[in-house]
């Protein structure tokens, strides 16, 4: 799918549903979040320094860029998040049912 990149790390979700932060210099795994394995997370994005990824159940998961800890979760309409893009201090999500959601990130 794709990756998100900030000044230090590359963020990616694998086909098993793990989300990783990889060091940009040497490719080493900085952290691995396994809690989304059954949720089929999409490509991560970065909004206001936080990592976000949508899943098959319509949830947007918010992660700490330094530790990978889940620090928030936002529901949409219960269908797969098919598109998630950063727009300033918000994430814009579109779901399989056609719902469009703007999610503010603090």
C-alpha atoms as a printed R data frame, in Angstrom:
    type eleno elety resid chain resno       x      y      z
1   ATOM     1    CA   UNK     A     1   0.000  0.000  0.000
2   ATOM     2    CA   UNK     A     2   1.998  2.979  1.240
3   ATOM     3    CA   UNK     A     3   4.007  4.559  3.987
4   ATOM     4    CA   UNK     A     4   4.005  7.709  6.102
5   ATOM     5    CA   UNK     A     5   7.303  9.484  6.756
6   ATOM     6    CA   UNK     A     6   8.331 12.089  9.321
7   ATOM     7    CA   UNK     A     7  11.733 13.508 10.280
8   ATOM     8    CA   UNK     A     8  12.835 10.313 12.067
9   ATOM     9    CA   UNK     A     9  10.748  7.326 11.040
10  ATOM    10    CA   UNK     A    10   8.898  5.519  8.265
11  ATOM    11    CA   UNK     A    11   5.513  4.113  9.333
12  ATOM    12    CA   UNK     A    12   3.931  1.151  7.590
13  ATOM    13    CA   UNK     A    13   1.251 -1.494  8.144
14  ATOM    14    CA   UNK     A    14   1.947 -5.043  6.961
15  ATOM    15    CA   UNK     A    15  -0.499 -7.584  5.546
16  ATOM    16    CA   UNK     A    16  -0.792 -9.270  8.969
17  ATOM    17    CA   UNK     A    17  -2.119 -6.012 10.473
18  ATOM    18    CA   UNK     A    18   0.986 -4.976 12.392
19  ATOM    19    CA   UNK     A    19   1.976 -1.304 12.326
20  ATOM    20    CA   UNK     A    20   5.702 -0.502 12.397
21  ATOM    21    CA   UNK     A    21   7.949  2.491 12.852
22  ATOM    22    CA   UNK     A    22  11.234  1.985 11.013
23  ATOM    23    CA   UNK     A    23  14.375  4.071 11.407
24  ATOM    24    CA   UNK     A    24  14.866  6.173  8.259
25  ATOM    25    CA   UNK     A    25  18.640  5.760  8.337
26  ATOM    26    CA   UNK     A    26  19.138  2.015  8.831
27  ATOM    27    CA   UNK     A    27  15.651  0.500  8.445
28  ATOM    28    CA   UNK     A    28  15.688 -0.995 11.953
29  ATOM    29    CA   UNK     A    29  12.346 -1.552 13.653
30  ATOM    30    CA   UNK     A    30  11.820  1.136 16.310
31  ATOM    31    CA   UNK     A    31   8.465 -0.251 17.448
32  ATOM    32    CA   UNK     A    32   5.833 -2.743 16.337
33  ATOM    33    CA   UNK     A    33   2.156 -2.471 17.269
34  ATOM    34    CA   UNK     A    34   0.462 -5.881 17.162
35  ATOM    35    CA   UNK     A    35  -2.900 -4.828 18.660
36  ATOM    36    CA   UNK     A    36  -4.437 -4.135 15.238
37  ATOM    37    CA   UNK     A    37  -3.695 -7.550 13.723
38  ATOM    38    CA   UNK     A    38  -7.337 -8.599 13.342
39  ATOM    39    CA   UNK     A    39  -8.435 -5.118 12.216
40  ATOM    40    CA   UNK     A    40  -6.662 -4.929  8.825
41  ATOM    41    CA   UNK     A    41  -5.275 -1.388  9.211
42  ATOM    42    CA   UNK     A    42  -4.677  0.699  6.107
43  ATOM    43    CA   UNK     A    43  -1.714  2.898  5.244
44  ATOM    44    CA   UNK     A    44  -0.768  5.138  8.183
45  ATOM    45    CA   UNK     A    45  -0.841  8.925  7.920
46  ATOM    46    CA   UNK     A    46   0.648 11.667 10.098
47  ATOM    47    CA   UNK     A    47  -1.477 14.491 11.510
48  ATOM    48    CA   UNK     A    48  -0.094 16.961 14.069
49  ATOM    49    CA   UNK     A    49   2.730 14.546 14.869
50  ATOM    50    CA   UNK     A    50   0.409 11.609 15.586
51  ATOM    51    CA   UNK     A    51   0.149  8.414 13.529
52  ATOM    52    CA   UNK     A    52  -3.339  7.447 12.338
53  ATOM    53    CA   UNK     A    53  -4.621  4.367 10.525
54  ATOM    54    CA   UNK     A    54  -8.152  3.334  9.579
55  ATOM    55    CA   UNK     A    55  -9.417 -0.238  9.756
56  ATOM    56    CA   UNK     A    56 -12.001 -2.653  8.319
57  ATOM    57    CA   UNK     A    57 -14.505 -1.838 11.085
58  ATOM    58    CA   UNK     A    58 -14.500  1.908 10.453
59  ATOM    59    CA   UNK     A    59 -12.277  2.870 13.362
60  ATOM    60    CA   UNK     A    60  -9.460  5.399 13.126
61  ATOM    61    CA   UNK     A    61  -6.621  4.436 15.477
62  ATOM    62    CA   UNK     A    62  -4.267  7.129 16.819
63  ATOM    63    CA   UNK     A    63  -0.735  6.091 17.816
64  ATOM    64    CA   UNK     A    64   2.214  7.736 19.510
65  ATOM    65    CA   UNK     A    65   5.040  8.187 16.990
66  ATOM    66    CA   UNK     A    66   7.708  7.504 19.623
67  ATOM    67    CA   UNK     A    67   6.297  4.367 21.283
68  ATOM    68    CA   UNK     A    68   3.525  3.062 19.033
69  ATOM    69    CA   UNK     A    69   1.119  3.123 21.974
70  ATOM    70    CA   UNK     A    70  -2.557  3.529 21.073
71  ATOM    71    CA   UNK     A    71  -3.557  6.952 22.379
72  ATOM    72    CA   UNK     A    72  -6.979  7.310 20.798
73  ATOM    73    CA   UNK     A    73  -9.639  5.704 18.667
74  ATOM    74    CA   UNK     A    74 -12.412  7.396 16.663
75  ATOM    75    CA   UNK     A    75 -15.429  5.537 15.223
76  ATOM    76    CA   UNK     A    76 -16.905  6.338 11.819
77  ATOM    77    CA   UNK     A    77 -19.886  4.448 10.348
78  ATOM    78    CA   UNK     A    78 -18.763  0.858 10.959
79  ATOM    79    CA   UNK     A    79 -17.610  0.139  7.400
80  ATOM    80    CA   UNK     A    80 -14.032 -0.167  6.108
81  ATOM    81    CA   UNK     A    81 -12.008  3.047  5.948
82  ATOM    82    CA   UNK     A    82 -11.057  3.112  2.250
83  ATOM    83    CA   UNK     A    83  -9.264  6.467  2.247
84  ATOM    84    CA   UNK     A    84  -7.515  8.402  4.998
85  ATOM    85    CA   UNK     A    85  -5.652 11.623  4.201
86  ATOM    86    CA   UNK     A    86  -4.074 14.406  6.234
87  ATOM    87    CA   UNK     A    87  -5.503 17.893  5.767
88  ATOM    88    CA   UNK     A    88  -3.859 20.418  8.090
89  ATOM    89    CA   UNK     A    89  -4.712 19.517 11.682
90  ATOM    90    CA   UNK     A    90  -7.413 17.071 10.590
91  ATOM    91    CA   UNK     A    91  -7.685 13.647  9.029
92  ATOM    92    CA   UNK     A    92 -10.317 13.138  6.348
93  ATOM    93    CA   UNK     A    93 -11.667  9.591  6.172
94  ATOM    94    CA   UNK     A    94 -13.947  8.021  3.586
95  ATOM    95    CA   UNK     A    95 -15.629  4.696  4.286
96  ATOM    96    CA   UNK     A    96 -16.923  1.859  2.166
97  ATOM    97    CA   UNK     A    97 -20.501  3.055  2.800
98  ATOM    98    CA   UNK     A    98 -19.574  6.454  1.324
99  ATOM    99    CA   UNK     A    99 -19.362  8.326  4.621
100 ATOM   100    CA   UNK     A   100 -16.885 11.205  4.827
101 ATOM   101    CA   UNK     A   101 -15.522 12.205  8.227
102 ATOM   102    CA   UNK     A   102 -13.221 15.023  9.361
103 ATOM   103    CA   UNK     A   103 -11.309 14.074 12.505
104 ATOM   104    CA   UNK     A   104  -9.540 16.803 14.461
105 ATOM   105    CA   UNK     A   105  -6.221 15.813 16.048
106 ATOM   106    CA   UNK     A   106  -4.899 17.601 19.131
